[in-house]
Amino acid sequence: MKPAPTTLRAAAFAAVSLLVCILGAWLLFGRGASPLQTDLLAMLPATERNALAEDAVERLARASGDRMILLVAHQDDDTAKDAARELGAALGKDKVFKHVLAELPPFDMAQLVNPFLPYRFHLLTQEDRATLDAAGFDPTETLKRRLNEPFGANVGPKLGDDPFGWLQHWLDRQPWNRSTLVPEDDLLTAHRDEGSYVLVVATLDGSSYDDGVQRRALGALDQAEHDIIAKHPGTQLLRTGAIFYAAAARAGAERDTHVVGIASTVGIAILLLFVFRSMRPLLIAFLSTALGVIGATVATILVFGQLHLLTLVFGAALLGEAVDYSIQYLCARANAGPTWEPMRGVRQVRPALLLALATSLLGYALLALVPFPALRQMAVFAIAGMAVACASVFWLLPALLRDPGKAPLAAPFVRVALAWQRIASGRRAFAVIGVLALIAVPGWIKLGHDDDIHLLISPPQSLEAQTNQIRDIAGFGGGSQFWLVEGDTPEAVLEHEEALTDRLQREGIAWTGMTGMLPSQKRQAENVAAITWAMCRGVVGVLGPSPELAQIQMRRFMTVAGFKDTAASAYATAFPGKPLTLANWKQVQAYMPFQYLWMDKGSIVVPQGDVPVERMRAAAAGLQGVSVIDKPASISTLFGEYRGFASLWLGAAMLLVAAAFAWRYGLRGAWRVLLPPLAGIVFSVAALGYLNQPLTLFHLMALMLVLGVGANYAVFLREGEPHSAHTPGAAYAGVLLSAVTALLSFGLLALSTMPALQHFGLTLLLGIGFTALLAPVSAPAPVKPNA
């Protein structure tokens, strides 16, 4: 005997589902690194005008790399240093750290100075160049002062290698010499606020965004911190680094997932048990939903290679919508009673489910068109999850629900549904909707808007405060506002940057940039020319100043000032040396931490201290190839643009849904089915105004889903009413059941730690609630009996 087609379809669906589950387990746990994306920047859209600007933003954000930047603070200097040594030793024992720097290794100052000696005559500070250009410059007097001034423990170039002090002045301006941290007792220490701060840097053996690395590293740090505070009371530990931001985001997402997932699961389970009074419908509904979520997870990872935090939390909320399809099938079974036949039930619910699926997918498809990584992932996740959950109703559930239901829907629930359906239908309902529309007007008028980036990313205030304090004390930590310098060639980039940095120096704005370390070839040539003129001033012959004449004069000046002949000859013979090139700069070990500032056809100049963006723009005004990049402002502007587009997309979606309803129900029936979701949108927006909630991109994205989900309820009632005429209120009871399950999941997003998801949740809570209550309007108008 051949197996029935229902059994074959169910077996095939079950086999494919098993393979998908195995694939999902491998994608999540079998590849070592977790696909969960905790990198906050990866959630953001591209906002800058070109790829170079986007690269600059990412480079600056990654400047600290996979490192923990820690400052050990205590009022007592010795205690702070002891605690820092112990912290470094404790972290160094854990293999999750590739390298831990607390105590400085033995260091030969010559290793820092010697690489610059071949280029010393090409490297001048602005002050030294101005001094050389001045008519009153006296080389001999300058050398005598230099020869007689005290020197500190051979710090810097030897006197014979730098008799005028030009290289020393240059080195004093390098980035590593501008920090308040100074070597003391083999530790980098800063003294301020009547206390001491000691630097400890721990480099991770892995990525800051790897879940396993995060947990091990933070666990080791927490234990070490606990131990040093117990041994040295009063010790404080300040921290910054990508790992702390990633871990905070992950912890928030996990909390939201647990709250939404567990609370909605428990709530839905209790509700289904009450309505169906049996464990079997409950287990089948959750099976269908679980397959949808697993399919969505696999599809998302296959498409994007990872899973964003927003998508993870949104996926937990998707339970409430994915369960709708199985609920409608279970309600059809309960209403059919002993006449139940599985495939007849499929044929009964198929039109409603397919139309509802189409309207939901339309809303999510429009969400996928937004060039926003996080929203696109959410859209793909939802589209895959909805499609799989709906397919399970057609191909799997008929084989699992062959027998009739043991009992109809819970009578109290049906009676409540019938009572409200009678109130919310007919001409009286239309009048009430009209009155509510008038009441909504003030709410619309009060409505403002907000496009702040912190709607999406809102790190803990304590972590932000520590980052700012570390940046202030030690100079570590990149900002999100900087100057971007562009040019067609590396030389053009450097010349453009010099125009900016010359202006910054005149205006007293501190900065870190390439030309503070690598002047343009043009500027280096000017430096050599300035030295040549200064040495040859007063003895210039017919042929003018020359390096050879400058060598002779330089040797003479040094001898007169009191330098030995050998030292004078060696220094003069080295003139003019050779220019420092980009290739040479990249080979200097001291510059390795600053290579992120260079991008071949562009460079980054970072302001030091608190420089208002208006002042930054004024400093860049009129300079060729120089622009100010303000990532938060760019994202806020983009959010505003998307918010404007989203209102258009919402209108377009309404027209498409109306066309689908007109095709199915005709013009006279379409407006009745479309009215509940439209009224739900109108009243939700008005409620936001009354609640003083400014309208954001995320509210409008949620309204897209209100349209799709709300249309589902109208369709379910419109299609289900004729099949449950023998049980008044049963069809609407199924709609309310779907609505309550959605409210138990999507509505809980209002409790999320992420402002964007809070806005999603609140809007869906309002929209789904209004739409479900107004759904009876969509029921077919009663047919008048013939007279």
C-alpha positions in Angstrom: 0.0 0.0 0.0 1.4 3.3 -1.1 1.8 6.0 1.6 -0.6 8.9 1.4 0.6 12.1 -0.3 0.2 13.9 3.0 2.7 11.5 4.6 5.2 11.8 1.8 5.1 15.6 1.9 5.5 15.5 5.7 8.4 13.1 5.5 10.1 15.2 2.9 9.6 18.4 4.9 10.8 16.6 8.0 14.0 15.4 6.2 14.8 18.8 4.9 14.1 20.4 8.3 16.5 17.9 9.9 19.2 18.8 7.4 18.6 22.5 8.0 18.8 21.9 11.8 22.2 20.1 11.4 23.4 22.8 9.1 22.3 25.4 11.7 24.1 23.6 14.5 27.3 23.5 12.5 27.1 27.2 11.5 26.5 28.2 15.1 28.8 25.9 17.0 30.9 23.8 14.6 33.2 26.4 13.1 35.0 27.6 16.2 34.2 31.4 16.0 30.7 32.4 16.9 28.7 34.0 14.0 27.2 36.5 16.5 28.3 40.0 15.4 29.0 42.2 18.4 30.9 44.8 16.4 28.7 47.9 16.7 30.2 49.5 13.6 29.1 46.6 11.5 25.5 47.4 12.2 25.8 50.9 10.8 25.2 51.9 7.2 27.8 53.6 5.0 27.3 57.3 5.5 30.3 59.0 4.0 30.5 60.4 0.5 33.2 58.0 -0.6 34.9 54.7 0.2 38.1 56.5 1.5 36.1 58.3 4.2 34.4 55.1 5.3 37.8 53.4 5.4 39.1 56.4 7.6 36.1 55.9 10.0 36.9 52.2 10.4 40.6 52.8 10.8 40.1 55.3 13.5 37.6 53.0 15.3 40.1 50.1 15.1 43.1 52.2 16.2 43.2 50.5 19.6 43.1 47.1 17.9 42.3 44.0 20.0 43.7 45.5 23.1 42.5 46.3 26.6 43.7 49.8 27.7 43.8 49.9 31.5 44.7 52.6 34.0 45.3 51.5 37.6 44.6 54.5 39.9 45.3 55.1 43.5 45.9 58.1 45.8 49.3 56.6 46.9 51.9 56.4 44.1 53.6 53.3 45.4 50.3 51.5 45.8 49.2 52.3 42.3 52.5 51.0 40.9 52.4 47.8 43.0 48.8 47.2 41.9 49.7 47.7 38.2 52.6 45.3 38.4 50.3 42.7 40.1 47.6 43.2 37.5 50.1 42.8 34.6 51.5 39.6 36.2 48.0 38.1 36.8 46.8 38.8 33.2 50.1 37.6 31.8 49.5 34.1 33.2 46.3 33.7 31.1 46.9 32.5 27.5 43.9 34.5 26.2 46.3 37.4 26.2 49.1 37.4 23.6 51.0 40.1 25.4 50.6 42.1 28.5 52.6 45.3 29.0 52.9 46.7 32.5 56.6 47.1 33.3 58.6 48.5 30.5 61.3 46.2 29.0 65.0 47.4 29.0 65.1 50.2 26.4 68.1 51.8 24.7 67.2 55.4 23.8 69.5 55.0 20.8 66.9 52.6 19.3 64.5 55.6 19.2 67.0 58.2 18.0 69.3 56.4 15.5 66.6 55.8 12.8 66.2 59.6 12.5 69.8 60.5 12.1 70.0 60.1 8.3 67.0 62.5 7.9 67.8 65.0 10.7 68.4 68.0 8.4 65.1 67.5 6.7 63.1 67.4 9.9 62.4 70.8 11.5 59.7 72.2 13.7 57.9 75.3 12.5 59.6 77.3 15.3 63.1 76.2 14.3 62.4 76.9 10.6 61.1 80.4 11.6 64.2 81.0 13.7 66.5 80.0 10.8 64.6 82.3 8.4 65.0 85.3 10.8 67.7 87.8 9.9 69.1 87.8 13.4 69.9 84.1 13.6 73.4 83.6 15.0 74.6 80.0 14.5 77.6 80.4 16.9 75.6 81.8 19.8 73.0 79.1 19.3 75.7 76.4 19.4 77.3 77.9 22.6 73.9 77.9 24.4 73.3 74.4 23.3 76.8 73.3 24.4 76.5 74.8 27.9 72.8 73.9 28.7 72.3 71.0 31.1 71.3 67.6 29.6 69.2 65.0 31.4 70.6 61.5 31.5 71.4 61.3 27.8 67.8 61.6 26.8 67.5 62.3 23.1 70.3 62.6 20.4 73.9 62.9 21.4 75.1 66.5 21.4 77.5 65.8 18.5 74.7 64.3 16.4 72.4 67.3 17.1 74.4 70.3 18.1 71.7 72.8 17.2 69.0 70.8 18.9 66.8 70.6 15.8 66.3 66.9 16.0 65.6 67.0 19.7 62.9 69.6 19.1 61.5 67.4 16.4 61.4 64.3 18.6 59.8 66.3 21.4 56.8 67.0 19.1 56.3 63.3 18.2 53.1 61.6 19.4 54.7 59.4 22.0 56.2 62.5 23.7 52.8 64.3 24.1 51.2 61.9 26.6 51.1 62.8 30.3 52.4 59.3 30.9 56.1 59.2 31.7 58.4 56.3 32.6 58.8 56.0 36.3 60.2 52.9 38.0 59.8 51.0 34.7 56.1 51.9 34.5 54.2 54.5 32.4 52.7 56.8 35.1 50.7 60.0 35.1 50.2 62.2 38.2 47.0 64.2 38.5 44.0 64.8 40.6 46.1 64.1 43.7 46.7 60.5 42.6 48.7 58.3 40.3 47.6 56.5 37.2 49.6 53.6 35.8 49.1 52.1 32.3 48.6 48.4 31.6 48.0 47.3 28.1 46.8 43.7 27.4 46.8 42.5 23.8 44.3 39.7 23.1 45.2 36.4 21.4 42.2 36.7 19.1 39.5 39.2 18.1 37.7 41.5 20.5 34.4 40.4 18.8 35.0 36.7 19.3 32.5 35.5 22.0 34.9 33.0 23.5 37.8 35.4 23.6 35.5 38.0 25.2 34.4 35.7 28.0 37.8 34.4 28.9 39.5 37.8 28.8 36.8 39.6 30.8 36.7 36.7 33.3 40.5 36.9 33.8 40.3 40.7 34.2 37.5 40.6 36.7 39.4 38.0 38.8 42.6 40.1 38.7 40.7 43.3 39.5 39.0 41.6 42.5 42.3 40.4 43.8 44.2 43.7 43.6 41.3 45.7 45.1 41.2 43.2 48.0 45.0 43.5 48.5 45.1 47.3 47.8 41.8 48.9 49.0 41.0 52.1 47.3 42.5 51.0 43.9 40.4 51.9 40.9 40.7 50.3 37.4 39.7 52.4 34.4 39.2 50.5 31.1 38.6 51.1 27.5 38.8 49.1 24.2 36.6 47.5 21.6 36.2 44.4 23.7 34.4 46.2 26.5 31.9 47.9 24.0 31.4 44.5 22.3 30.8 42.7 25.5 28.4 45.3 26.8 26.4 45.1 23.5 26.4 41.3 23.7 25.3 41.3 27.3 22.4 43.7 26.5 21.4 41.5 23.5 21.5 38.3 25.6 19.4 40.0 28.3 16.8 41.2 25.7 16.8 37.7 24.1 16.1 36.0 27.4 13.5 38.5 28.5 11.7 38.5 25.1 12.2 34.8 24.3 11.4 33.3 27.7 8.6 35.6 28.6 6.9 35.3 25.3 7.3 31.6 25.2 5.8 31.1 28.6 3.0 33.6 27.9 2.1 32.0 24.6 2.2 28.5 26.1 -0.2 29.5 28.9 -2.5 31.2 26.4 -2.5 28.2 24.0 -3.2 25.8 26.8 -6.1 27.9 28.0 -7.6 28.2 24.5 -7.0 24.6 23.2 -6.9 22.8 26.6 -4.4 20.3 25.3 -0.6 19.9 25.1 -0.7 18.6 21.5 -1.7 21.9 19.8 0.9 23.7 22.0 3.7 21.4 21.0 2.8 21.6 17.3 2.5 25.4 17.3 6.0 25.6 18.9 7.4 23.0 16.5 6.2 25.1 13.5 7.6 28.3 15.1 10.9 26.6 16.0 11.4 25.4 12.4 10.7 28.9 11.2 13.3 30.5 13.6 15.9 27.8 12.8 15.3 28.3 9.0 15.6 32.1 9.5 18.8 31.7 11.4 20.4 29.5 8.8 19.3 31.7 5.9 20.6 34.8 7.6 24.1 33.3 8.4 24.3 31.9 4.8 23.4 35.2 3.3 25.4 37.5 5.6 28.0 35.2 7.2 27.0 36.5 10.7 24.1 37.4 12.9 23.8 41.0 14.3 22.7 41.7 17.8 19.5 43.5 16.6 18.6 40.4 14.5 19.2 38.1 17.5 16.7 40.0 19.7 14.3 40.6 16.8 14.4 36.8 16.2 13.2 36.2 19.7 10.3 38.5 19.1 9.5 36.8 15.8 8.0 33.9 17.8 4.7 35.9 18.1 4.2 36.3 14.4 5.5 33.0 13.2 3.1 31.1 15.4 0.1 32.9 13.7 0.0 30.4 10.8 -0.1 27.3 12.9 -2.7 29.0 15.2 -5.0 29.6 12.3 -4.8 25.9 11.3 -5.3 24.8 14.9 -8.4 27.1 15.2 -9.8 25.6 11.9 -9.3 22.1 13.4 -11.0 23.1 16.7 -13.9 24.7 14.9 -14.4 21.7 12.5 -15.0 19.3 15.4 -15.7 15.7 14.4 -15.9 16.6 10.7 -12.2 17.5 10.6 -10.2 16.3 7.6 -6.5 17.6 7.5 -6.3 18.5 3.8 -9.7 20.1 3.8 -8.4 22.2 6.6 -5.4 23.2 4.6 -7.6 24.2 1.7 -9.7 26.2 4.0 -6.8 28.3 5.5 -4.6 28.4 2.5 -6.0 31.6 0.9 -5.9 33.5 4.1 -2.4 32.3 5.0 -0.9 33.0 1.6 -2.5 36.4 1.4 -1.4 37.2 5.0 2.1 35.9 4.2 2.3 38.1 1.1 1.4 41.2 3.0 3.9 40.4 5.8 6.7 39.7 3.3 5.9 42.9 1.5 6.6 44.9 4.7 9.8 43.0 5.3 10.9 43.2 1.7 10.6 47.0 1.9 12.7 46.8 5.1 15.3 44.9 3.1 15.6 47.7 0.6 17.0 50.0 3.2 20.9 50.2 2.8 21.3 49.4 6.5 23.0 46.2 7.5 21.1 45.6 10.7 17.7 46.2 9.1 18.5 44.1 6.1 19.4 41.2 8.3 16.2 41.6 10.3 14.3 41.6 7.0 16.0 38.4 5.6 15.5 36.7 9.0 11.8 37.5 9.0 11.2 36.6 5.4 12.8 33.2 5.8 11.2 32.5 9.1 7.7 33.5 7.9 8.0 31.4 4.8 9.2 28.3 6.6 6.6 28.6 9.3 3.8 28.9 6.7 5.2 26.0 4.6 5.1 23.8 7.7 1.4 24.4 8.0 0.8 23.1 4.5 3.3 20.2 4.4 4.0 19.1 8.0 1.0 19.8 10.2 -1.6 17.8 8.2 0.3 14.6 9.0 0.6 15.5 12.7 -3.1 16.6 13.1 -5.0 13.7 11.5 -7.5 13.3 14.3 -10.2 15.8 15.1 -9.7 18.1 18.1 -10.9 16.9 21.4 -12.7 20.2 22.2 -13.6 23.4 20.6 -12.0 26.7 21.5 -12.4 27.7 25.1 -15.9 29.0 25.5 -15.1 32.0 27.7 -12.5 33.2 25.1 -15.0 32.8 22.3 -17.7 34.7 24.2 -15.3 37.6 24.9 -14.3 37.6 21.2 -18.0 37.6 20.1 -19.0 40.3 22.5 -16.3 42.6 21.2 -16.9 41.7 17.6 -20.5 42.9 18.0 -19.3 46.1 19.5 -16.6 46.8 16.9 -18.6 46.1 13.8 -21.4 47.8 11.9 -22.1 51.5 11.4 -21.4 52.2 15.1 -17.8 51.1 14.7 -17.3 53.4 11.7 -18.6 56.3 13.7 -16.2 55.4 16.6 -13.3 55.2 14.2 -14.2 58.7 12.9 -14.3 60.1 16.4 -11.0 58.5 17.2 -9.5 60.0 14.0 -10.5 63.5 15.2 -9.0 62.8 18.6 -5.8 61.7 16.9 -5.2 65.0 15.2 -3.7 66.8 18.3 -1.3 63.8 18.7 -0.2 64.1 15.1 0.4 67.9 15.6 2.5 67.2 18.8 4.6 64.7 17.0 8.3 65.6 16.6 11.2 63.6 15.2 14.6 62.4 16.4 17.4 61.0 14.3 20.2 60.7 16.9 22.7 57.8 16.4 22.3 56.9 20.1 18.9 55.4 19.1 20.9 52.5 17.7 24.0 52.5 19.8 23.9 53.5 23.4 27.0 52.2 25.3 26.8 52.1 29.1 27.5 55.6 30.5 30.1 54.3 33.0 32.1 52.8 30.1 31.9 56.0 28.1 33.0 58.0 31.2 36.0 55.7 31.7 37.0 56.0 28.0 36.9 59.8 28.1 38.9 59.8 31.3 41.6 57.5 29.8 41.7 59.7 26.6 42.2 62.7 28.8 44.9 61.2 30.9 46.8 58.9 28.5 45.7 60.1 25.0 44.4 56.6 24.1 41.0 56.0 22.4 39.9 57.2 19.0 37.1 59.7 18.5 34.5 59.8 15.8 35.3 63.3 14.6 38.4 64.0 12.6 39.8 65.7 9.5 40.1 63.7 6.3 42.8 64.8 3.9 42.7 63.6 0.3 45.0 63.9 -2.7 45.8 62.3 -6.0 49.3 61.3 -4.9 51.0 60.7 -1.5 52.9 64.0 -1.9 49.7 65.9 -2.6 48.1 64.4 0.5 51.0 65.5 2.7 51.0 69.0 1.2 47.3 69.3 1.7 47.6 68.1 5.3 50.4 70.6 6.0 48.1 73.4 4.9 45.7 72.2 7.6 48.2 71.5 10.3 49.9 74.9 9.8 46.5 76.5 10.4 45.8 74.3 13.4 49.1 75.3 15.0 48.4 79.0 14.5 45.0 78.6 16.1 46.3 76.6 19.0 44.5 73.4 18.2 46.4 70.2 19.2 46.3 67.4 16.7 47.9 64.1 15.7 48.6 63.5 12.0 51.0 62.3 9.4 52.9 65.5 8.7 53.8 65.8 12.4 55.9 62.6 11.7 56.5 62.8 7.9 56.7 66.2 6.3 56.0 66.4 2.5 59.1 66.3 0.2 58.4 69.9 -0.5 58.5 70.9 3.1 61.6 68.8 3.7 63.4 70.5 0.8 62.4 73.9 2.3 63.9 72.8 5.6 67.2 71.9 4.0 67.1 75.2 2.1 66.4 77.1 5.4 69.5 75.5 7.0 71.6 76.2 3.9 70.6 79.9 3.8 71.1 80.3 7.6 74.6 78.8 7.4 75.6 80.8 4.3 74.1 84.1 5.3 76.7 86.8 5.0 79.2 84.8 2.9 77.1 84.0 -0.1 79.2 84.3 -3.3 78.2 84.8 -6.9 76.7 81.3 -7.2 74.6 81.7 -4.1 74.3 79.3 -1.1 75.1 75.7 -1.7 75.3 72.5 0.5 79.0 72.5 0.1 79.3 76.1 1.4 76.9 75.3 4.1 79.1 72.3 5.2 82.1 74.6 5.4 80.3 77.2 7.4 78.7 74.6 9.7 82.1 73.1 10.5 83.5 76.6 11.2 80.5 77.6 13.5 80.9 74.4 15.5 84.6 74.8 16.0 84.3 78.4 17.0 81.6 77.5 19.5 83.9 75.0 21.2 83.0 71.6 19.5 85.9 69.3 18.7 87.1 69.2 15.1 86.1 65.5 14.7 82.6 66.1 15.9 82.2 69.3 13.8 83.6 67.5 10.7 81.3 64.4 11.2 78.2 66.6 11.6 78.9 68.9 8.7 79.8 66.0 6.4 76.4 64.4 7.1 74.7 67.5 5.8 72.2 67.6 3.9 71.5 63.9 4.5 68.5 62.4 2.7 64.8 63.0 2.9 62.5 60.9 4.9 60.2 59.0 2.5 57.0 57.2 3.1 58.7 53.8 2.8 61.3 54.9 5.4 58.6 56.1 7.7 56.8 52.8 7.6 60.0 51.0 8.7 60.4 53.1 11.8 59.3 51.0 14.7 58.1 53.9 16.8 55.6 54.9 14.1 54.0 51.5 13.9 51.1 52.4 16.2 50.3 55.4 14.0 50.2 53.7 10.6 46.4 53.7 10.7 46.6 57.5 9.9 47.8 56.8 6.4 45.8 55.6 3.4 48.0 56.3 0.4 45.5 58.7 -1.2 44.3 60.1 2.1 45.3 60.7 5.7 43.6 61.2 9.0 44.2 64.1 11.4 42.8 63.6 14.8 42.1 66.5 17.2 43.5 66.2 20.7 41.3 67.3 23.5 37.7 68.6 23.2 37.5 70.5 19.9 33.9 71.5 18.9 33.0 70.3 15.4 32.2 73.9 14.4 35.7 74.9 15.2 37.0 71.9 13.2 34.9 72.9 10.2 36.2 76.5 10.5 39.8 75.3 10.5 39.2 73.3 7.3 37.3 76.0 5.5 38.8 76.8 2.1 41.6 74.2 2.2 42.0 71.9 -0.8 41.3 68.2 -0.1 40.4 68.7 3.5 37.0 67.8 5.0 35.6 67.2 8.5 34.2 63.7 9.1 31.6 63.6 11.9 30.3 60.0 11.9 27.6 60.5 14.5 26.3 63.5 12.6 26.5 61.6 9.3 24.4 58.8 10.7 21.9 61.1 12.2 21.5 62.9 8.9 21.2 59.5 7.1 18.5 58.5 9.6 16.6 61.6 8.8 16.8 61.0 5.1 15.7 57.4 5.6 12.9 58.5 7.8 11.6 60.7 5.0 11.9 57.9 2.5 10.2 55.5 4.9 7.0 57.5 4.9 7.0 57.2 1.1 7.7 53.5 1.3 4.8 53.1 3.8 2.5 54.9 1.4 3.6 52.7 -1.5 3.1 49.5 0.7 -0.4 50.6 1.5 -1.2 51.0 -2.2 0.3 47.5 -3.0 -1.7 45.9 -0.1 -4.8 47.7 -1.3 -4.3 46.3 -4.8 -3.9 42.8 -3.5 -7.1 43.1 -1.4 -9.0 44.6 -4.4 -7.9 41.6 -6.5 -9.1 39.2 -3.8 -12.2 41.0 -2.4 -13.2 43.5 -5.0 -13.2 47.3 -4.5 -16.2 47.2 -2.1 -14.6 44.6 0.2 -11.0 45.8 -0.1 -11.5 49.0 1.9 -13.1 47.1 4.8 -10.2 44.8 5.0 -7.7 47.6 4.7 -9.3 49.9 7.2 -8.2 48.1 10.5 -4.4 48.3 9.7 -4.7 51.8 8.4 -6.6 52.9 11.4 -4.0 51.1 13.6 -1.2 53.1 12.0 -3.0 56.4 12.3 -3.9 55.8 16.0 -0.4 54.5 16.8 1.3 57.6 15.5 -1.1 59.8 17.4 -0.5 57.9 20.6 3.3 58.4 20.1 2.6 62.1 19.9 0.5 62.1 23.1 3.3 60.1 24.8 5.9 62.8 23.6 7.7 60.1 21.7 9.6 61.7 18.8 9.1 59.9 15.5 12.2 58.0 14.4 13.2 55.8 11.5 12.6 52.8 13.7 9.0 53.8 14.5 8.3 54.0 10.8 10.0 50.7 10.1 7.7 49.2 12.8 4.7 50.8 11.1 5.6 48.8 8.0 5.2 45.7 10.1 2.0 47.0 11.6 0.6 47.2 8.1 1.7 43.7 7.3 0.7 42.1 10.6 -2.5 44.1 10.9 -3.5 43.1 7.4 -3.1 39.5 8.4 -5.7 39.9 11.2 -8.2 41.5 8.8 -7.6 38.7 6.3 -7.9 35.9 8.9 -11.2 37.2 10.0 -12.5 37.9 6.5 -11.5 34.5 5.3 -12.4 32.6 8.4 -15.8 34.0 9.2 -17.7 31.9 6.5 -16.1 28.7 7.8 -17.1 29.3 11.4 -20.6 30.6 10.9 -21.9 27.7 13.1 -19.7 29.0 16.0 -20.2 32.8 16.2 -17.1 34.5 17.4 -14.7 31.6 16.7 -13.0 33.2 13.8 -12.4 36.5 15.7 -11.2 34.4 18.7 -8.5 33.0 16.4 -7.6 36.6 15.4 -7.4 37.7 19.0 -5.3 34.7 19.8 -2.8 35.6 17.1 -2.8 39.2 18.2 -2.1 38.4 21.8 0.8 36.1 20.9 2.3 38.9 18.8 1.8 41.3 21.7 3.6 38.9 24.0 6.6 38.9 21.8 6.9 42.1 19.8 5.4 44.1 22.6 8.2 42.9 25.0 10.7 44.6 22.7 9.6 47.8 24.4 11.6 46.6 27.4 14.8 46.2 25.3 18.1 48.0 26.4 18.5 49.2 22.8 16.5 52.4 22.1 15.9 51.3 18.5 14.2 48.1 19.6 12.3 49.9 22.3 10.8 52.1 19.6 10.1 49.0 17.5 8.3 47.3 20.4 6.3 50.3 21.5 5.0 51.0 18.0 4.1 47.3 17.4 2.4 47.1 20.8 0.2 50.1 19.9 -0.3 49.2 16.2 -1.1 45.5 16.8 -3.4 46.4 19.7 -5.4 48.9 17.7 -5.6 46.7 14.6 -6.7 43.7 16.5 -9.5 45.6 18.3 -10.7 47.1 15.0 -10.4 43.9 12.9 -14.2 43.1 13.2 -14.7 46.0 10.7 -13.2 43.7 8.0 -15.8 40.9 8.5 -18.2 40.5 5.5 -21.2 42.7 5.7 -24.3 40.7 6.6 -26.4 39.7 3.7 -30.0 41.1 3.9 -32.7 38.4 3.4 -34.9 38.8 0.4 -38.2 40.5 1.1 
